[in-house]
């Protein structure tokens, strides 16, 4: 393999390492931050970046020793893959089993990000809008029911009038118009 082949191989290796160690985690971190429901993923990626920065610091501090390890770039890539891939969840493992044993941090109330607060406000607004719509629906139902009751009362009143006229007609057929006239006069007090 000549000089150009080796240079192309090194360039490809650097590009793959860059994409693996930085670009994919950056994309996933952005996605986790934008989705408020991805709390586990936010912790996973925050831990990944913490461990990557720690690994980079060690790499800088021990650069003279690491330069003697010919496969260091491959070791670092495998470690980073283990830390970031969701099937392994290496960052979560390191955080829970190693970091938590050596670090005890007093936890304050979890500060919410502006994005989370904004999402909660949107949900509250939607809930209030939903309640307002429900109230409007209830008012419409109540109004409709009152109108129906008024119509029913009107129909009932018409039925009573019709029934009264029918009773008067039946009475006139049985006893005659003169007897009805006498009853009306007695009722009016004449």
NUTORZA-317780 format. One record per residue (C-alpha): residue number from 0; residue in one letter; x negated, y negated, z. Coordinates in Angstrom, 2 decimals. Layout:
# NUTORZA-317780
+-----+---------+---------+---------+---------+
: num : residuo :      c1 :      c2 :      c3 :
+-----+---------+---------+---------+---------+
: NUM :       a :       X :       Y :       Z :
...
+-----+---------+---------+---------+---------+
***
This chain:
# NUTORZA-317780
+-----+---------+---------+---------+---------+
: num : residuo :      c1 :      c2 :      c3 :
+-----+---------+---------+---------+---------+
:   0 :       x :    0.00 :    0.00 :    0.00 :
:   1 :       x :   -1.52 :   -3.26 :   -1.12 :
:   2 :       x :   -1.47 :   -6.70 :    0.35 :
:   3 :       x :    1.86 :   -7.66 :   -1.27 :
:   4 :       x :    3.52 :   -4.44 :   -0.16 :
:   5 :       x :    2.35 :   -4.94 :    3.40 :
:   6 :       x :    3.46 :   -8.60 :    3.36 :
:   7 :       x :    6.89 :   -7.62 :    2.01 :
:   8 :       x :    7.19 :   -4.91 :    4.67 :
:   9 :       x :    6.26 :   -7.36 :    7.45 :
:  10 :       x :    8.68 :   -9.96 :    6.09 :
:  11 :       x :   11.50 :   -7.41 :    5.93 :
:  12 :       x :   10.62 :   -6.19 :    9.40 :
:  13 :       x :   10.72 :   -9.75 :   10.78 :
:  14 :       x :   14.05 :  -10.48 :    9.06 :
:  15 :       x :   15.66 :   -7.31 :   10.42 :
:  16 :       x :   14.29 :   -7.99 :   13.88 :
:  17 :       x :   15.55 :  -11.58 :   13.78 :
:  18 :       x :   19.00 :  -10.50 :   12.62 :
:  19 :       x :   19.15 :   -7.71 :   15.18 :
:  20 :       x :   17.85 :   -9.58 :   18.19 :
:  21 :       x :   19.35 :  -13.04 :   17.56 :
:  22 :       x :   21.98 :  -13.39 :   14.83 :
:  23 :       x :   24.36 :  -10.55 :   15.73 :
:  24 :       x :   24.29 :  -11.36 :   19.48 :
:  25 :       x :   24.82 :  -15.03 :   18.66 :
:  26 :       x :   27.90 :  -14.19 :   16.58 :
:  27 :       x :   29.34 :  -11.89 :   19.26 :
:  28 :       x :   28.64 :  -14.45 :   22.00 :
:  29 :       x :   30.50 :  -17.13 :   20.04 :
:  30 :       x :   33.44 :  -14.76 :   19.56 :
:  31 :       x :   33.53 :  -13.85 :   23.26 :
:  32 :       x :   33.43 :  -17.50 :   24.31 :
:  33 :       x :   36.30 :  -18.45 :   22.00 :
:  34 :       x :   38.56 :  -15.69 :   23.32 :
:  35 :       x :   39.48 :  -16.32 :   26.94 :
:  36 :       x :   40.66 :  -12.73 :   27.33 :
:  37 :       x :   37.19 :  -11.31 :   26.60 :
:  38 :       x :   35.79 :  -11.81 :   30.13 :
:  39 :       x :   33.88 :   -8.49 :   30.05 :
:  40 :       x :   32.30 :   -9.39 :   26.74 :
:  41 :       x :   31.35 :  -12.82 :   28.06 :
:  42 :       x :   29.55 :  -11.14 :   30.96 :
:  43 :       x :   27.93 :   -8.63 :   28.58 :
:  44 :       x :   26.52 :  -11.33 :   26.32 :
:  45 :       x :   25.48 :  -13.66 :   29.11 :
:  46 :       x :   23.57 :  -10.76 :   30.64 :
:  47 :       x :   22.06 :   -9.91 :   27.25 :
:  48 :       x :   20.73 :  -13.44 :   26.78 :
:  49 :       x :   19.38 :  -13.48 :   30.32 :
:  50 :       x :   17.55 :  -10.19 :   29.77 :
:  51 :       x :   16.27 :  -11.25 :   26.34 :
:  52 :       x :   14.83 :  -14.45 :   27.80 :
:  53 :       x :   13.23 :  -12.39 :   30.61 :
:  54 :       x :   11.77 :   -9.99 :   28.04 :
:  55 :       x :   10.45 :  -12.91 :   25.98 :
:  56 :       x :    8.89 :  -14.47 :   29.08 :
:  57 :       x :    7.12 :  -11.19 :   29.90 :
:  58 :       x :    6.05 :  -10.91 :   26.28 :
:  59 :       x :    4.51 :  -14.40 :   26.38 :
:  60 :       x :    2.85 :  -13.85 :   29.75 :
:  61 :       x :    1.34 :  -10.48 :   28.81 :
:  62 :       x :    0.72 :  -11.26 :   25.12 :
:  63 :       x :   -2.93 :  -10.17 :   25.21 :
:  64 :       x :   -2.02 :   -6.75 :   26.60 :
:  65 :       x :    1.02 :   -6.35 :   24.35 :
:  66 :       x :   -1.04 :   -7.14 :   21.25 :
:  67 :       x :   -2.88 :   -3.83 :   21.86 :
:  68 :       x :    0.38 :   -1.86 :   21.62 :
:  69 :       x :    0.90 :   -1.23 :   17.88 :
:  70 :       x :    4.58 :   -0.27 :   18.13 :
:  71 :       x :    5.59 :   -3.08 :   20.50 :
:  72 :       x :    7.91 :   -4.69 :   17.91 :
:  73 :       x :    9.78 :   -1.39 :   17.51 :
:  74 :       x :    9.99 :   -0.87 :   21.27 :
:  75 :       x :   11.40 :   -4.38 :   21.70 :
:  76 :       x :   13.95 :   -3.84 :   18.91 :
:  77 :       x :   15.12 :   -0.52 :   20.39 :
:  78 :       x :   15.43 :   -2.10 :   23.86 :
:  79 :       x :   17.39 :   -5.03 :   22.40 :
:  80 :       x :   19.66 :   -2.66 :   20.47 :
:  81 :       x :   20.30 :   -0.69 :   23.66 :
:  82 :       x :   21.09 :   -3.92 :   25.53 :
:  83 :       x :   23.49 :   -5.32 :   22.94 :
:  84 :       x :   25.36 :   -2.47 :   21.25 :
:  85 :       x :   28.87 :   -2.01 :   22.69 :
:  86 :       x :   28.58 :    1.77 :   22.61 :
:  87 :       x :   25.61 :    1.69 :   25.02 :
:  88 :       x :   26.41 :   -1.45 :   27.07 :
:  89 :       x :   22.82 :   -1.55 :   28.26 :
:  90 :       x :   23.06 :   -5.17 :   29.45 :
:  91 :       x :   25.99 :   -4.29 :   31.70 :
:  92 :       x :   24.10 :   -1.26 :   33.00 :
:  93 :       x :   20.99 :   -3.32 :   33.83 :
:  94 :       x :   23.13 :   -6.01 :   35.47 :
:  95 :       x :   25.14 :   -3.60 :   37.63 :
:  96 :       x :   22.40 :   -1.11 :   38.55 :
:  97 :       x :   19.22 :   -3.17 :   38.68 :
:  98 :       x :   19.88 :   -6.89 :   38.89 :
:  99 :       x :   22.67 :   -6.67 :   41.48 :
: 100 :       x :   20.45 :   -4.58 :   43.79 :
: 101 :       x :   17.67 :   -7.17 :   43.87 :
: 102 :       x :   19.67 :  -10.38 :   43.69 :
: 103 :       x :   22.38 :  -11.49 :   46.03 :
: 104 :       x :   23.98 :  -14.73 :   45.04 :
: 105 :       x :   26.71 :  -16.29 :   47.09 :
: 106 :       x :   29.63 :  -16.61 :   44.76 :
: 107 :       x :   31.49 :  -19.83 :   44.61 :
: 108 :       x :   34.91 :  -20.10 :   43.10 :
: 109 :       x :   34.54 :  -19.27 :   39.47 :
: 110 :       x :   34.50 :  -22.52 :   37.55 :
: 111 :       x :   36.72 :  -22.31 :   34.52 :
: 112 :       x :   35.47 :  -23.54 :   31.23 :
: 113 :       x :   37.27 :  -26.32 :   29.42 :
: 114 :       x :   38.35 :  -23.81 :   26.81 :
: 115 :       x :   40.00 :  -21.57 :   29.41 :
: 116 :       x :   41.75 :  -24.56 :   31.01 :
: 117 :       x :   42.93 :  -25.71 :   27.59 :
: 118 :       x :   44.32 :  -22.26 :   26.79 :
: 119 :       x :   46.13 :  -22.17 :   30.14 :
: 120 :       x :   47.63 :  -25.61 :   29.47 :
: 121 :       x :   48.82 :  -24.41 :   26.07 :
: 122 :       x :   50.43 :  -21.35 :   27.68 :
: 123 :       x :   52.11 :  -23.53 :   30.31 :
: 124 :       x :   53.36 :  -25.88 :   27.59 :
: 125 :       x :   54.72 :  -22.93 :   25.62 :
: 126 :       x :   56.37 :  -21.62 :   28.77 :
: 127 :       x :   57.94 :  -25.03 :   29.48 :
: 128 :       x :   59.07 :  -25.28 :   25.87 :
: 129 :       x :   60.56 :  -21.81 :   26.19 :
: 130 :       x :   62.32 :  -22.83 :   29.42 :
: 131 :       x :   63.61 :  -26.01 :   27.73 :
: 132 :       x :   64.90 :  -23.93 :   24.84 :
: 133 :       x :   66.54 :  -21.52 :   27.27 :
: 134 :       x :   68.16 :  -24.44 :   29.08 :
: 135 :       x :   69.41 :  -25.80 :   25.77 :
: 136 :       x :   70.77 :  -22.38 :   24.85 :
: 137 :       x :   72.48 :  -22.12 :   28.24 :
: 138 :       x :   74.02 :  -25.59 :   27.76 :
: 139 :       x :   75.19 :  -24.64 :   24.28 :
: 140 :       x :   76.69 :  -21.39 :   25.60 :
: 141 :       x :   78.41 :  -23.27 :   28.43 :
: 142 :       x :   79.77 :  -25.90 :   26.04 :
: 143 :       x :   80.97 :  -23.20 :   23.65 :
: 144 :       x :   82.61 :  -21.34 :   26.52 :
: 145 :       x :   84.35 :  -24.52 :   27.71 :
: 146 :       x :   85.59 :  -25.18 :   24.17 :
: 147 :       x :   86.86 :  -21.60 :   23.91 :
: 148 :       x :   88.57 :  -21.94 :   27.29 :
: 149 :       x :   90.17 :  -25.21 :   26.17 :
: 150 :       x :   91.35 :  -23.51 :   22.97 :
: 151 :       x :   92.64 :  -20.56 :   25.03 :
: 152 :       x :   94.49 :  -22.95 :   27.33 :
: 153 :       x :   95.97 :  -24.71 :   24.31 :
: 154 :       x :   97.01 :  -21.37 :   22.82 :
: 155 :       x :   98.45 :  -20.33 :   26.19 :
: 156 :       x :  100.39 :  -23.59 :   26.37 :
: 157 :       x :  101.72 :  -23.03 :   22.85 :
: 158 :       x :  102.68 :  -19.48 :   23.78 :
: 159 :       x :  104.54 :  -20.76 :   26.86 :
: 160 :       x :  106.41 :  -23.31 :   24.74 :
: 161 :       x :  107.25 :  -20.68 :   22.15 :
: 162 :       x :  108.41 :  -18.29 :   24.86 :
: 163 :       x :  110.56 :  -21.00 :   26.43 :
: 164 :       x :  112.20 :  -21.74 :   23.08 :
: 165 :       x :  112.78 :  -18.07 :   22.52 :
: 166 :       x :  114.44 :  -17.76 :   25.93 :
: 167 :       x :  116.64 :  -20.75 :   25.11 :
: 168 :       x :  117.60 :  -19.21 :   21.75 :
: 169 :       x :  118.39 :  -15.87 :   23.41 :
: 170 :       x :  120.51 :  -17.66 :   26.05 :
: 171 :       x :  122.40 :  -19.60 :   23.38 :
: 172 :       x :  123.11 :  -16.35 :   21.48 :
: 173 :       x :  124.42 :  -14.60 :   24.57 :
: 174 :       x :  126.34 :  -17.40 :   26.34 :
: 175 :       x :  126.77 :  -20.10 :   23.70 :
: 176 :       x :  125.58 :  -23.64 :   23.28 :
: 177 :       x :  128.19 :  -25.06 :   25.68 :
: 178 :       x :  126.83 :  -23.11 :   28.65 :
: 179 :       x :  123.32 :  -24.35 :   27.87 :
: 180 :       x :  124.61 :  -27.89 :   27.74 :
: 181 :       x :  126.17 :  -27.46 :   31.19 :
: 182 :       x :  122.89 :  -26.16 :   32.66 :
: 183 :       x :  120.95 :  -29.10 :   31.21 :
: 184 :       x :  123.47 :  -31.60 :   32.64 :
: 185 :       x :  123.26 :  -29.94 :   36.06 :
: 186 :       x :  119.47 :  -30.03 :   35.90 :
: 187 :       x :  119.41 :  -33.71 :   34.99 :
: 188 :       x :  121.91 :  -34.48 :   37.73 :
: 189 :       x :  124.71 :  -35.83 :   35.53 :
+-----+---------+---------+---------+---------+
***
